Amino acid sequence: MGILNITPDSFYAGSRVRSEEMLIAQAEKMLREGAVILDLGGLSSRPGALKISQDEEMKRVVPAISLLASRFPDAIISVDSYRYRVAEAALLEGASIINDIGAGENEGLAELAAAFQTPYICMHMRGNPGNMHLYTHYDDIIAELLDYFISRKEECIRLGIKDLIIDPGFGFAKTIGQNFLLLKHLKMLGMLGLPVMVGLSRKSTIYKTLNIKPEESLNGTTVMHTLALEQGAQILRVHDVKEAVETIRLWTSYAGAQDVPE
């Protein structure tokens, strides 16, 4: 999943799209390099990000999705939003997946996904991007995420959602240490029987641990992606598609290698 941010303040400057020409060029590059999904969002969810109105988010996202859908009709487009009106308008303009960092607990996005019979990505987060740093206490983070997703899965099935994907929400109401612990035990989420998506690309867990900048964190991202694949991740949400695809190809070859009897 390639990340396209129609925002001026995303934490990684290299992901910001500032014009229609840049959007088309970046989307074309990602698809050529092997992206299966283009994930487009107009509202930064980084801590301290500027809050914008729903109308402003719609002005950023909806025309961009319409443009991508017309230019790349075979592309799978995901809308990254937790607001009902934005997601609904995006679906009507050509998006075919809802990527909801609010996990459907606000605004009725799970109901919207069920109504449109579209795949739905359900992410774990406590609070909101502005205050999530206050909600990082867990008695047992793995058990609590499992309980959370069991509950969300039951609700989504009840609503009639057929294609559910879960995202543990690395960096959302989680400390750096908790992110590493979650990654170490990510395979536990496999017991839910659902595809697991991870968003680790160039995040602060990487660049703060290494004391570098997001722009310098591609190598660290590749390491984290390799660990995530080893722990059962099935979708990588990334800024750098070529490198992620190469990581997947190498890991798949490694995982499928068999010893030849002498």
VORONU-126711 format. One record per residue (C-alpha): residue number from 1; residue in three letters; z, y, x. Coordinates in steps of 0.001 Angstrom, whole numbers, plus 500000, padded with zeros to 6 digits. Example, Ala and Ser with C-alpha at 12.3 -4.5 7.8 and 13.67 -1.06 7.14 Angstrom:
# residues 2
num=1; residuo=ALA; Z=507800; Y=495500; X=512300
num=2; residuo=SER; Z=507140; Y=498940; X=513670
***
This chain:
# residues 262
num=1; residuo=MET; Z=500000; Y=500000; X=500000
num=2; residuo=GLY; Z=498828; Y=503254; X=501581
num=3; residuo=ILE; Z=500900; Y=506383; X=500970
num=4; residuo=LEU; Z=499178; Y=509583; X=499816
num=5; residuo=ASN; Z=501564; Y=512506; X=499338
num=6; residuo=ILE; Z=500302; Y=515512; X=497382
num=7; residuo=THR; Z=503324; Y=517468; X=498570
num=8; residuo=PRO; Z=503999; Y=520202; X=501134
num=9; residuo=ASP; Z=507413; Y=518850; X=502166
num=10; residuo=SER; Z=507298; Y=515083; X=502629
num=11; residuo=PHE; Z=509444; Y=514025; X=505598
num=12; residuo=TYR; Z=506405; Y=512831; X=507578
num=13; residuo=ALA; Z=503886; Y=515640; X=507967
num=14; residuo=GLY; Z=501081; Y=513200; X=508688
num=15; residuo=SER; Z=501189; Y=511896; X=505119
num=16; residuo=ARG; Z=500751; Y=515281; X=503421
num=17; residuo=VAL; Z=497429; Y=515814; X=501658
num=18; residuo=ARG; Z=496471; Y=519477; X=501355
num=19; residuo=SER; Z=492975; Y=519499; X=499831
num=20; residuo=GLU; Z=490543; Y=517421; X=497778
num=21; residuo=GLU; Z=488443; Y=516803; X=500874
num=22; residuo=MET; Z=491469; Y=515580; X=502801
num=23; residuo=LEU; Z=492503; Y=513338; X=499886
num=24; residuo=ILE; Z=489101; Y=511675; X=499705
num=25; residuo=ALA; Z=488872; Y=511267; X=503472
num=26; residuo=GLN; Z=492374; Y=509787; X=503772
num=27; residuo=ALA; Z=491881; Y=507429; X=500811
num=28; residuo=GLU; Z=488526; Y=506269; X=502167
num=29; residuo=LYS; Z=490073; Y=505638; X=505580
num=30; residuo=MET; Z=492952; Y=503634; X=504108
num=31; residuo=LEU; Z=490644; Y=501496; X=501984
num=32; residuo=ARG; Z=488338; Y=500873; X=504933
num=33; residuo=GLU; Z=491311; Y=499827; X=507063
num=34; residuo=GLY; Z=492469; Y=497302; X=504490
num=35; residuo=ALA; Z=494777; Y=498985; X=501989
num=36; residuo=VAL; Z=494973; Y=497047; X=498726
num=37; residuo=ILE; Z=496805; Y=499785; X=496811
num=38; residuo=LEU; Z=496754; Y=503582; X=497101
num=39; residuo=ASP; Z=500139; Y=505056; X=496143
num=40; residuo=LEU; Z=499927; Y=508689; X=495142
num=41; residuo=GLY; Z=502913; Y=510957; X=494537
num=42; residuo=GLY; Z=503478; Y=514654; X=494048
num=43; residuo=LEU; Z=507256; Y=514901; X=494316
num=44; residuo=SER; Z=509078; Y=514353; X=497600
num=45; residuo=SER; Z=512113; Y=512087; X=497301
num=46; residuo=ARG; Z=513564; Y=512808; X=500733
num=47; residuo=PRO; Z=517162; Y=514142; X=500817
num=48; residuo=GLY; Z=517175; Y=517906; X=500281
num=49; residuo=ALA; Z=513572; Y=518008; X=499084
num=50; residuo=LEU; Z=512484; Y=520969; X=497007
num=51; residuo=LYS; Z=512790; Y=520252; X=493300
num=52; residuo=ILE; Z=509699; Y=521036; X=491256
num=53; residuo=SER; Z=509038; Y=521112; X=487541
num=54; residuo=GLN; Z=507359; Y=518265; X=485708
num=55; residuo=ASP; Z=504410; Y=520554; X=484988
num=56; residuo=GLU; Z=503981; Y=521287; X=488709
num=57; residuo=GLU; Z=504138; Y=517592; X=489530
num=58; residuo=MET; Z=501462; Y=516907; X=486917
num=59; residuo=LYS; Z=499218; Y=519629; X=488375
num=60; residuo=ARG; Z=499449; Y=517938; X=491759
num=61; residuo=VAL; Z=499157; Y=514305; X=490728
num=62; residuo=VAL; Z=496911; Y=513965; X=487691
num=63; residuo=PRO; Z=493755; Y=515674; X=489018
num=64; residuo=ALA; Z=494170; Y=513815; X=492313
num=65; residuo=ILE; Z=494320; Y=510440; X=490567
num=66; residuo=SER; Z=491341; Y=511353; X=488404
num=67; residuo=LEU; Z=489389; Y=512265; X=491547
num=68; residuo=LEU; Z=490310; Y=509032; X=493342
num=69; residuo=ALA; Z=489526; Y=506906; X=490293
num=70; residuo=SER; Z=486063; Y=508448; X=489956
num=71; residuo=ARG; Z=485296; Y=508355; X=493682
num=72; residuo=PHE; Z=486695; Y=504843; X=494308
num=73; residuo=PRO; Z=486355; Y=503003; X=490957
num=74; residuo=ASP; Z=487366; Y=499631; X=492422
num=75; residuo=ALA; Z=490532; Y=500942; X=494082
num=76; residuo=ILE; Z=493961; Y=500010; X=492735
num=77; residuo=ILE; Z=495905; Y=503239; X=492293
num=78; residuo=SER; Z=499665; Y=503482; X=491909
num=79; residuo=VAL; Z=501454; Y=506582; X=490632
num=80; residuo=ASP; Z=504699; Y=507302; X=492477
num=81; residuo=SER; Z=506806; Y=509118; X=489901
num=82; residuo=TYR; Z=509978; Y=508721; X=487866
num=83; residuo=ARG; Z=508877; Y=511135; X=485129
num=84; residuo=TYR; Z=507424; Y=509813; X=481891
num=85; residuo=ARG; Z=504798; Y=512487; X=481232
num=86; residuo=VAL; Z=503472; Y=512337; X=484775
num=87; residuo=ALA; Z=503208; Y=508549; X=484779
num=88; residuo=GLU; Z=501603; Y=508455; X=481346
num=89; residuo=ALA; Z=498988; Y=511070; X=482264
num=90; residuo=ALA; Z=498294; Y=509230; X=485532
num=91; residuo=LEU; Z=497681; Y=505955; X=483703
num=92; residuo=LEU; Z=495276; Y=507690; X=481330
num=93; residuo=GLU; Z=493372; Y=509114; X=484318
num=94; residuo=GLY; Z=492946; Y=505835; X=486179
num=95; residuo=ALA; Z=496234; Y=504721; X=487756
num=96; residuo=SER; Z=497042; Y=501071; X=487139
num=97; residuo=ILE; Z=500557; Y=500673; X=488598
num=98; residuo=ILE; Z=503780; Y=502618; X=488033
num=99; residuo=ASN; Z=505949; Y=502975; X=491149
num=100; residuo=ASP; Z=509298; Y=504115; X=489773
num=101; residuo=ILE; Z=512022; Y=505024; X=492268
num=102; residuo=GLY; Z=514350; Y=505522; X=489298
num=103; residuo=ALA; Z=513892; Y=501843; X=488326
num=104; residuo=GLY; Z=513321; Y=502743; X=484679
num=105; residuo=GLU; Z=516866; Y=503918; X=484084
num=106; residuo=ASN; Z=515593; Y=507383; X=483186
num=107; residuo=GLU; Z=512699; Y=508724; X=481130
num=108; residuo=GLY; Z=511576; Y=505381; X=479661
num=109; residuo=LEU; Z=509104; Y=504394; X=482380
num=110; residuo=ALA; Z=509776; Y=500686; X=481900
num=111; residuo=GLU; Z=508857; Y=501065; X=478238
num=112; residuo=LEU; Z=505706; Y=502926; X=479288
num=113; residuo=ALA; Z=504721; Y=500112; X=481663
num=114; residuo=ALA; Z=505243; Y=497603; X=478877
num=115; residuo=ALA; Z=503167; Y=499645; X=476431
num=116; residuo=PHE; Z=500263; Y=499916; X=478898
num=117; residuo=GLN; Z=500789; Y=496342; X=480160
num=118; residuo=THR; Z=500604; Y=497685; X=483698
num=119; residuo=PRO; Z=502403; Y=496351; X=486793
num=120; residuo=TYR; Z=505742; Y=498031; X=487326
num=121; residuo=ILE; Z=507558; Y=498595; X=490618
num=122; residuo=CYS; Z=511314; Y=498813; X=490097
num=123; residuo=MET; Z=513301; Y=500356; X=492966
num=124; residuo=HIS; Z=517045; Y=500387; X=493577
num=125; residuo=MET; Z=518694; Y=503770; X=493944
num=126; residuo=ARG; Z=522043; Y=505280; X=493028
num=127; residuo=GLY; Z=522196; Y=508871; X=491844
num=128; residuo=ASN; Z=519092; Y=510915; X=492593
num=129; residuo=PRO; Z=517378; Y=512119; X=495795
num=130; residuo=GLY; Z=519583; Y=515222; X=495795
num=131; residuo=ASN; Z=522944; Y=513421; X=495678
num=132; residuo=MET; Z=522250; Y=509795; X=496638
num=133; residuo=HIS; Z=524041; Y=510286; X=499972
num=134; residuo=LEU; Z=527296; Y=510405; X=497987
num=135; residuo=TYR; Z=526810; Y=506894; X=496587
num=136; residuo=THR; Z=526616; Y=504676; X=499653
num=137; residuo=HIS; Z=529798; Y=502627; X=499170
num=138; residuo=TYR; Z=529197; Y=498945; X=498418
num=139; residuo=ASP; Z=531702; Y=496109; X=498487
num=140; residuo=ASP; Z=528809; Y=493694; X=499086
num=141; residuo=ILE; Z=525431; Y=495396; X=499211
num=142; residuo=ILE; Z=523368; Y=492194; X=498935
num=143; residuo=ALA; Z=525323; Y=490837; X=495969
num=144; residuo=GLU; Z=525246; Y=494215; X=494240
num=145; residuo=LEU; Z=521474; Y=494552; X=494662
num=146; residuo=LEU; Z=520988; Y=491037; X=493339
num=147; residuo=ASP; Z=523116; Y=491830; X=490270
num=148; residuo=TYR; Z=521187; Y=495056; X=489786
num=149; residuo=PHE; Z=517784; Y=493400; X=489913
num=150; residuo=ILE; Z=518867; Y=490484; X=487724
num=151; residuo=SER; Z=519821; Y=493021; X=485071
num=152; residuo=ARG; Z=516600; Y=495020; X=485496
num=153; residuo=LYS; Z=514490; Y=491839; X=485398
num=154; residuo=GLU; Z=516093; Y=490759; X=482123
num=155; residuo=GLU; Z=515465; Y=494198; X=480623
num=156; residuo=CYS; Z=511848; Y=494307; X=481784
num=157; residuo=ILE; Z=511169; Y=490838; X=480394
num=158; residuo=ARG; Z=512733; Y=491896; X=477106
num=159; residuo=LEU; Z=510425; Y=494903; X=476979
num=160; residuo=GLY; Z=507388; Y=492711; X=477609
num=161; residuo=ILE; Z=506504; Y=493678; X=481196
num=162; residuo=LYS; Z=504383; Y=490891; X=482686
num=163; residuo=ASP; Z=504015; Y=492052; X=486298
num=164; residuo=LEU; Z=507282; Y=493193; X=487889
num=165; residuo=ILE; Z=507717; Y=494084; X=491567
num=166; residuo=ILE; Z=511072; Y=494954; X=493113
num=167; residuo=ASP; Z=511801; Y=497426; X=495910
num=168; residuo=PRO; Z=515296; Y=497381; X=497495
num=169; residuo=GLY; Z=515017; Y=501108; X=498206
num=170; residuo=PHE; Z=515573; Y=501399; X=501943
num=171; residuo=GLY; Z=517146; Y=504789; X=502628
num=172; residuo=PHE; Z=517997; Y=505490; X=499000
num=173; residuo=ALA; Z=521814; Y=505639; X=498658
num=174; residuo=LYS; Z=522103; Y=503495; X=501784
num=175; residuo=THR; Z=523296; Y=504275; X=505286
num=176; residuo=ILE; Z=521375; Y=503295; X=508411
num=177; residuo=GLY; Z=523725; Y=500366; X=508971
num=178; residuo=GLN; Z=523293; Y=499225; X=505374
num=179; residuo=ASN; Z=519512; Y=499428; X=505727
num=180; residuo=PHE; Z=519603; Y=497079; X=508716
num=181; residuo=LEU; Z=521968; Y=494711; X=506900
num=182; residuo=LEU; Z=519719; Y=494737; X=503846
num=183; residuo=LEU; Z=516665; Y=493995; X=505980
num=184; residuo=LYS; Z=518515; Y=491157; X=507732
num=185; residuo=HIS; Z=519263; Y=489510; X=504374
num=186; residuo=LEU; Z=516147; Y=490607; X=502471
num=187; residuo=LYS; Z=515152; Y=486987; X=501900
num=188; residuo=MET; Z=518057; Y=486683; X=499462
num=189; residuo=LEU; Z=516079; Y=488747; X=496965
num=190; residuo=GLY; Z=513531; Y=485936; X=496890
num=191; residuo=MET; Z=515783; Y=484007; X=494521
num=192; residuo=LEU; Z=514705; Y=486441; X=491795
num=193; residuo=GLY; Z=511198; Y=484955; X=491878
num=194; residuo=LEU; Z=509550; Y=488382; X=492060
num=195; residuo=PRO; Z=507304; Y=490055; X=494662
num=196; residuo=VAL; Z=509328; Y=492260; X=497027
num=197; residuo=MET; Z=507931; Y=495565; X=498277
num=198; residuo=VAL; Z=509483; Y=497441; X=501175
num=199; residuo=GLY; Z=509183; Y=501074; X=502161
num=200; residuo=LEU; Z=510304; Y=501346; X=505772
num=201; residuo=SER; Z=507413; Y=503286; X=507259
num=202; residuo=ARG; Z=508579; Y=506016; X=509694
num=203; residuo=LYS; Z=511914; Y=506382; X=507884
num=204; residuo=SER; Z=515091; Y=507860; X=509330
num=205; residuo=THR; Z=516574; Y=504412; X=509933
num=206; residuo=ILE; Z=513904; Y=504081; X=512614
num=207; residuo=TYR; Z=513678; Y=507533; X=514139
num=208; residuo=LYS; Z=517397; Y=508332; X=514044
num=209; residuo=THR; Z=518283; Y=504988; X=515598
num=210; residuo=LEU; Z=515758; Y=505616; X=518380
num=211; residuo=ASN; Z=516563; Y=509354; X=518605
num=212; residuo=ILE; Z=512921; Y=510324; X=518143
num=213; residuo=LYS; Z=510812; Y=512167; X=515552
num=214; residuo=PRO; Z=509008; Y=510617; X=512551
num=215; residuo=GLU; Z=505727; Y=511330; X=514347
num=216; residuo=GLU; Z=506883; Y=509082; X=517203
num=217; residuo=SER; Z=508077; Y=506180; X=515079
num=218; residuo=LEU; Z=504945; Y=504076; X=514585
num=219; residuo=ASN; Z=506005; Y=501444; X=517102
num=220; residuo=GLY; Z=509434; Y=501157; X=515485
num=221; residuo=THR; Z=507770; Y=500914; X=512083
num=222; residuo=THR; Z=505679; Y=497971; X=513265
num=223; residuo=VAL; Z=508815; Y=496183; X=514467
num=224; residuo=MET; Z=510542; Y=496754; X=511118
num=225; residuo=HIS; Z=507464; Y=495578; X=509213
num=226; residuo=THR; Z=507403; Y=492376; X=511250
num=227; residuo=LEU; Z=511066; Y=491741; X=510447
num=228; residuo=ALA; Z=510433; Y=492481; X=506759
num=229; residuo=LEU; Z=507549; Y=489980; X=506621
num=230; residuo=GLU; Z=509775; Y=487388; X=508291
num=231; residuo=GLN; Z=512340; Y=488039; X=505548
num=232; residuo=GLY; Z=509875; Y=487552; X=502690
num=233; residuo=ALA; Z=508408; Y=491003; X=501991
num=234; residuo=GLN; Z=505083; Y=490705; X=500169
num=235; residuo=ILE; Z=504016; Y=494347; X=499946
num=236; residuo=LEU; Z=504380; Y=496940; X=502706
num=237; residuo=ARG; Z=504278; Y=500591; X=501614
num=238; residuo=VAL; Z=502946; Y=502381; X=504706
num=239; residuo=HIS; Z=501616; Y=505573; X=506224
num=240; residuo=ASP; Z=499539; Y=503742; X=508847
num=241; residuo=VAL; Z=497334; Y=501151; X=507189
num=242; residuo=LYS; Z=495406; Y=499848; X=510214
num=243; residuo=GLU; Z=498558; Y=499037; X=512152
num=244; residuo=ALA; Z=500246; Y=497450; X=509125
num=245; residuo=VAL; Z=497219; Y=495253; X=508401
num=246; residuo=GLU; Z=497156; Y=494120; X=512031
num=247; residuo=THR; Z=500878; Y=493319; X=511782
num=248; residuo=ILE; Z=500290; Y=491225; X=508655
num=249; residuo=ARG; Z=497370; Y=489347; X=510242
num=250; residuo=LEU; Z=499318; Y=488524; X=513392
num=251; residuo=TRP; Z=502461; Y=487515; X=511519
num=252; residuo=THR; Z=500450; Y=485348; X=509103
num=253; residuo=SER; Z=498781; Y=483562; X=512027
num=254; residuo=TYR; Z=502160; Y=483083; X=513693
num=255; residuo=ALA; Z=503814; Y=481818; X=510502
num=256; residuo=GLY; Z=500978; Y=479390; X=509824
num=257; residuo=ALA; Z=500745; Y=477985; X=513358
num=258; residuo=GLN; Z=501404; Y=474254; X=513587
num=259; residuo=ASP; Z=502369; Y=472169; X=516572
num=260; residuo=VAL; Z=499654; Y=469723; X=517604
num=261; residuo=PRO; Z=501031; Y=466270; X=518561
num=262; residuo=GLU; Z=500304; Y=465389; X=522175
***
